[in-house]
């Protein structure tokens, strides 16, 4: 019996979390402004706990006590900006660890390397050797 009651408390907690967090919480609805499409992206973390117990009773009744709790953290991470078919990522400054910073800088690093390679390629194309 107590197992069913604990399961009920747990099901209620999970149901409440599901009603608060869905895909549109992480990848937000697109916003259209001045030829741009802006899509917000957030990081969602959640946790929950529940428990319960049967208590002895002198009257022969089944007594149950239980509880549940949950916490949710929603942190905006970046915006995807789409303009004229090109996608850029605009990060939101947050306090994050070095790994998150490195991962966040990868697109920027690739863009810089690509522009350097293109400059050298253009120089090489215009270069001719004299015999």
Secondary structure, DSSP 8 states (H G I E B T S, - for coil): -HHHHHHHHHHHHHHHHHHH--HHHHB---EEETTEEEEEEEEEEEEEEEEEEEE--TTS--EEEEEEEEEEEEEEEEEEEEETTEEEEEE------HHHHHHHHHHHHHHHHHHHHHHHHHHHHT-----
